[in-house]
């Protein structure tokens, strides 16, 4: 497609000669008799270059350039001003309003074409640079810089799209796994920044390459994302209704916990996995991510195999646990901790030889809370010392 040039020139002879010359050179040319006409042509044709006389009725060249620069959609259009005046103040005024170059009348054909082509080349270079910056900005805002996986924001978009697609096929099941790397922060204290980055990158590669092999033959699209420093998410669309995500979760943990050689170190990941399926209901994007976070929190609390699948019962249990965790902070000040003493008997003499002191928590709403529930919470939060 030929480059488009809009000309603004009030002298008929000069305007017609410019149109004829530039069309011979293969340009798509549109001309106006003043700045106002040229501005309408610029808005209509979106040219690659504006060629404008300075002194014109109904809108000068300076006013035309200023109007173009004030329009966000046209502002990047290069403009060359033509003038019979070559004094410094005239040039400075044009540059102040945003002109890219000047040609002093009279000018010859070669001078004009060299100026035009130079401006067009610079404009293309600027557009390419802007496109590159836009591409980089998009990638930074949608993809994780270490693993190149979609980030949380982009995963939310992909999840929303998957839910819309599923709405047309209500029998489809979507399976989710959320992978927590539990010792990521500890390894950051051991590894230098370069090795830590390399380890996270390797985990991302293992996840991307290994999961599809574990699934063997996924029926639908598989999407992976890094939604936080220590958390990855996998989404498998069109998941077989009779197949349990647990069948994949266990070998997935083994895959990610295998040692990784990074620099001079051999690093082992500590991994927890939460999982869920979307089948009958159609929860929102935020609800799905929230449920996955709940499943992961439960998995991380497991003493052995750190796996948990989301359920309503799990949500209720975790909700109560977090409530107890919060309420523990006022338990001592609120005089809710009680001491019970269990006698220790000597079976030969039948005499009491001592007592075992037992802690009990009388919650104002829940009543007596089992030590098996609140002692681990107190130890985790540091409240056990005050108790």
Secondary structure, DSSP 8 states (H G I E B T S, - for coil): ---EEEEE-S-HHHHHHHHHHHHHTT-EEEEESSHHHHHHHHHHH--SEEEEESS-TTS-HHHHHHHHHTSTTTTT-EEEEEES---HHHHHHHHHHT--EEEESS--HHHHHHHHHHHHHHHHHHHHHHHHHHHHHHHHHHB-TTT-SB-HHHHHHHHHHHHHHHHTSTT-EEEEEEEEETTHHHHHHHS-HHHHHHHHHHHHHHHHHHHHHHHSS-SS-EEEEEEETTEEEEEEEEE-TT--THHHHHHHHHHHHS-EEETTEEE---EEEEEEEE-S----HHHHHHHHHHHHHHHHT-SSS-EEE--HHHHHHHHHHHHHHHHHHHHTTTT-EEEEEEEEE-TTT--EEEEEEEEEEEETTTEEE-HHHHHHHHHHHTHHHH-
